[in-house]
């Protein structure tokens, strides 16, 4: 039986030369809105629609999977991330594993109350609404945003994925991602830019929670990455090179000088099938830290998925170590499709907060309406403040 490494490892059914993931596809989608004073994250996918299937059914992307010989076979997958089937796992096992991940968050909190300050800020932010809804436990996942989590998990896309974010009246951000397979290598790139105003009360390096604070200092944070991966004897390995930068205007009245830090960094990752799922490891932000403390992070994650009746249930988990600070995250999603091309998915996640202003839980949902795909996620902060993340894709 062929093996497929994707967002979540699965055992596909074989139909001649095509591994059919499921008979009635469930796609990862989201909906939601944003208003003044909150954080909105909007992602759009540009490019041509999904490739047609041999059976002429729904419009989905077809991504390659590797056989034991390293050759690629076409596999039906979801355009906003792969929703896969695992046949030998109970719902009780998935719930138990998720609770273990949440428990690690609680145990880790006793080691160090807050993550050490590190920058640039763009290196600390979630890159997609779906990842946000699942606790940002994305090291073992495979979609267009993997360039920002684990280069080993890059997958080719049909075009360019674009994003736009608006952080209430405080700032905005935008991103572009894409990937393509040439020969035996998959190449990918991504750019993420955050434009905001920093509070004079916020110490540098900034934390993600500082984005919801109003400020007067114009600030810009960006990261641009390019990488590739390769499959060798069942192991998927990848590396990427990226440039990250923080720019902050001076505040003479507060006695704060201007800030400009530009850094060249490297990421490395690997993944392999494990326990009917996919285990992945990444080491991120390796580089010179003489000017600013980098978020040097090592992450270990595992994903698994199961179809339960008409529902597609998935699990993601992750444990990370960043500058002697231990964090953990996990999430569960369940999708249901009532007619061909239409589906809904609900998500919930938990993660160890990086600061006292963050809250551990995240929620999200999704809707697929033929060619239109929506993803939504909600983050919680102190004083009843929220971050709204919305992903939009037209296939």
Secondary structure by P-SEA (a helix, b strand, c coil): cccccccbbbbccccccccccccbbbbbcccccccccbbbbbbbbbccccccccccccbbbbbbbbccccbbbbbbbbccccccccccccaaaaaaaaaaaaaaaaaaccccccccccccccccccccaaaaaaccccccccccccccccccccccccbbbbbccccccccccccccccccccccccccbbbbbbbbbbcccccccccccccccccbbbbbbccccccccccccbbbbccccccbbbbbbbccccccbbbbbbbbbbbcbbbbcccbbbbcccccccccccccccbbbbbbbbbbbbcccbbbbbbbbccccccbbbbbcbbbbbbbcccccccccccccccccccccccbbbbcccccccbbbbbbbbbbccbbbbbbbbbbcc
